[in-house]
Amino acid sequence: MSDVILADPMPELFAELSQGRFDVRPLESATDADCAAAVAIVAYSHPVVDGPLLDRCSKVKIVSNHGVGVDHIDVAAARQRSVLVGNTPGCLDAATADMTLALMLSVARNIVIGDRFARSSEFTHYDPSILIGQEVTGSTLGIVGMGRIGVEVARRARAFHMKILYHNRNRRPDIEDSFGVQFASLNDLLGESDFVTLNCPLTEQTHGLIGPAEFQQMKRSGILINMARGPVVQTDALYEALTTNQIAAAGLDVTDPEPLPRDHPLLQLGNVIIAPHLGSASNVTRRRMMQITVDNMIAALDGSPLPHEVRPAG
């Protein structure tokens, strides 16, 4: 008999890598019978997994998260109920850093606007005076969050001969020495950077980190890239900054809420690019993530140590 698990709609890759071991029941519409039978929960598309849900699922041994960030999972509540939590660190750092640079280049060099114009009836001759963007090479990059992904962003930025500042909860002398980056206070980083990339986790300390005061600190020519989580940036403040020339533009892989309501005013702005949370969405990376998601779950159900366990803060 297959183990019953609760999960969001899963791609075929899950069944392939788990070799059909699991009977997947829909998490969103789980009945009391589904919850009573489930031995694991897979958090694939960031569903909320909290104490009340876990109380309905008394046999669950693990919440296996498809991704690194676990802000949607109450890890402390899981620990109180002897439920393990697993995630997928390390395997998505390169892909997310690639996407950070992709958004930065796309915004700076008007790639999306240019694509739309090139397809339109208005493009009838080459005009070298239009869509002049911002130079990336040699500019100053401020990285907020110098964890694994931030380090990979810095590694790529060096190829563009950028001056790199970073702000992090803890100073990283090892990174300063190996990458030539400079530690800065958040205000100094915002004031000096041509591009600011957010590569930090969502925590109590980073929730709403970038708001009206922070946008006032940025250059009017500054570009913000959010590759963290939507709530790291105050959405109303971002809209205000983009529409009053406090900053020049933004590139968002995440929003708050996510997705934005279809009539949200941010969607009407030409100086923002919004991607549908594609940070880790490469073929190689997503396969690795799913493999680790499966490995964590199987380890817990077999009574073995998790390859990647998340423990409550503190």
N, C-alpha and C positions, 0 to 999 in steps of 0.2 A: 504494500500500500504506500502511495506517495505521501511525502510530508506536505501538509497544508501550510501555505504561506499567504500573507496578505501583501499586495503590491499594487502600485499604479499600473496602468497598461504598459506592458513590457515588450521590448523588441524581440524578434526571433533569436537574436544573439544570446539572450538569457537562457532560453531552452537549450540552445546548442552547447553553451559552456557548462550548464548544470546537468547536461545529459538526461534531461527529462525527469529528474528526480522529484520535482516539486509540482504539486497541484496548486496553481496560482488562483487565488480568489481576489476580486476587486476590493482594494482598500477603501475607496471612497464610499462604496455602497455596501460595505460588509455587514452581514446580518449577525445576530447574536450567535447563531450556529457557526458561522465562519470564524468569528472571533474565538469561540470556545475551542475550535479544532486547530487553530493556527499555532505553529511553533516558531514562526519568525515573521518579521516585517521587513520588506525591502522598500526603502525610501528612495524612489527613482526620480521623481520630478518635484522634490521638495515639499511633500505633504507634511502637515503638522502632526508630530507624534508626541503626545503629552501623557501626563498621568492618567487622566480619564480613559483615554484609548487603551493604555496598557492595562488598566484595571479590567477592561472588558476582555482582555486577551491573557488569561491567567497562565497559559502554557507557553507563551512566547519566551524564547531564550535569548533572542538577539534582534536588534534593529540594525540592519546592514544598509548603510548609506552609500548611494551611488554618487560620490563626490567627496570633497574635503570638508567644506563648511557644514556645520551641524547646528546652525542657529535655529533651524526648524524642528530640532529634536530636543526634548527636555532630558538632557543626559543625567542630571541629578535624579530626576524622577525614575529614570530607568535603573539607575544604580540602587535606589531605595527598594526596587522590586526585583533585584538580582537579575536584571536584564542587561546583557552586554550591548555595547554600541560599537560598530565598526565603521571605518571610512576608507578613503582611497588616496592617501597622501603620496606625493612624489611623482606619480605617473602623469599628472596633467600640468606640471609646471611649465614645460617648454611650450605646449600648445597655447596655454593661457598667456604666456609672455609674447608669443607670436601674435596673438589677437590684440594684445595691448599696443604693439607697434603698428599692426594693421589699422586699427582705429585712429591712432595718432597720425599716421601718414595720410589716411583717407580724409580726415578732417582738415589737416594742414594744407593739403594739395587739391582740395575740392573735387575729390574723385567721384562722389555720388552726384553732386550737382553737375559736374562735367559730363558724367554718363547720361544723365537726363537731357542735358542740353544737346549732346552729340546725337541723340536719338530723335530730337525734336525737329519740327519743320523750320525752326529759326536758324539752325546751323547750315548756312549756305556758303560760307567762306571762312578761311582761317583768319583769326584776329588775335594778334599777340598781346593785345591790351586787356583781354578779359580773363577772369577767374585766376588772378594772380594770388597765389597762396603764400603761406609762411615757410621760410627756410627751416628745415629740420637739422641738417648737418651743421654742427658747430653751435647749436642753440643750447639752452639750459633746461635740463629735465629734473623735475622734482618727483621722487618716488615716495609715496606715503605707504609704509609697510615694507620692510626689508626682510621678509621671510624668503622661502624658497622661490616663490614666483617673482618677488621683487628683485632678487639676485639675478634671475634669468632675464628680467627686463634690463637691468643694468648691463649685463653681458652683451645684449644686443645693441643697447644704446652706445656702447663704446665704439662699435663699428661706424656710427654716425658722428664720431668725434664730439660727442656732447659733453658738456660739463654736467656732472650728475650730483645732485643733492639728495639726501634721503632723511626721512623722519621715521622713527621707529620707537616702540615702547622701550626697547633696550638698545643701547648703542652697539654697533658691530665693528670693532676695530679690525677684525679679520677681513671683513669686506672692504673696509677703507684701504687697507694695505694692498689687497689683491686686485681691486678694481679701480682704485684711485677716486673713490666717491667721498663726499664730504657730509658729515652729520650736520643737521640744522634744526632749529626749532621749527614748529609748524608755520608760524607766522613768517619767519625768514624765508623758508622754502617757498611759501605761496608768493611772497613779494618778489623773489628773484627769478622764479622759473618761468620759462616760455611755455612749457608743457608740464602739467601736473597729472601724474597717474596714481590712481587709488588701487593698491594691490594688497590691502589689509583685510583681515577677517572682520565679520560683523560681531561686535561684542558690546557690552554695556558702555564701554569707553569710546567706541567708534560710532555708535548709533547717533546719527545727526551730526557727525563730526564737521561736515562742510555745510555751513549755513550762511546767513547774511554777512556776518563779520568776516568770515573767511573769504567770501567772494570780494569783499571790499579790499582785502589784502592783495588779491591777485592783480596782475597786470591787465590793462584793458585789452591787450593783444593776447592774453593768456588763453590757453586751451586746456580744458579739463577732460580727462579720460577716466571713466569709472568702470573698472574691471573687478570691483570688490563685491558688494551687495548694494541693492538699491537704497536701503535705509541709511547707508553711510552718508548720503547726500540728502539734504532737505529739498524735496521736490519743488515746493513753492519758491524757495529762495533761488534755486537753479533757474526756474522760468524767469524770475525777476532779473537775475544777472544777465541772462541771454537776451532779454528784450530791452534792457536799459544800458547796454554796452559796458556793463561792469566787466565782463569777459567777452572774448571774441566768439568762442564756439565751444562745443562739447561733443564727446563721443561716448555713448553709453552702451555697455553690453548688458546692463542691469538697470532696473528702474524701481521706484516705489510709488504705487503698487506695481506688481509685475504679473501680467502685462498691464500697461496703462489703459484706462477706459478709452474706447475708440474715439471719443469726442474730447480727449484731454488736449489742452492748448499746446503742450510740448510737441505733439505730433504735427502741428502746423508750422513749426519753425524751420527755416532753411539753414540755420547755423548750428544744427545738432544732427548727428547721425545716431540712430538707435538700432542696435542689433538685438535679436531675440535670444539673448543669453547663450552665445556661441563660444565662450571662452575655451572650453575643452573639446569643442566639437570637431575633432579630426578623427579620421577612421582608425588610425593606430591608437590614439589616446583613449577613445571611447571603448575600444576592445579591451585595453588594459584595465580601464576602470571597471568594466563589467566583470572581468576575470577576478579582480580583487574583491568586488562585491560578493561574488559567488564563493570565493575562497573563505572570506570572513564568515559567511553564513554556515557553510559546511563545517568549518572548524568548530564553531559554537555548538552546532547540533551533534557533532561527534565527540564533544567534550575536550577538544584540543584548544591550546592558546590561539587567540586571534592573530593573524598576521599583522593587522593594524587595528588596535583597540583605542577608542576614545574614552578618556576618563574625565570625570567632573572636574571643573576648575577648582583649584585650591585643595 
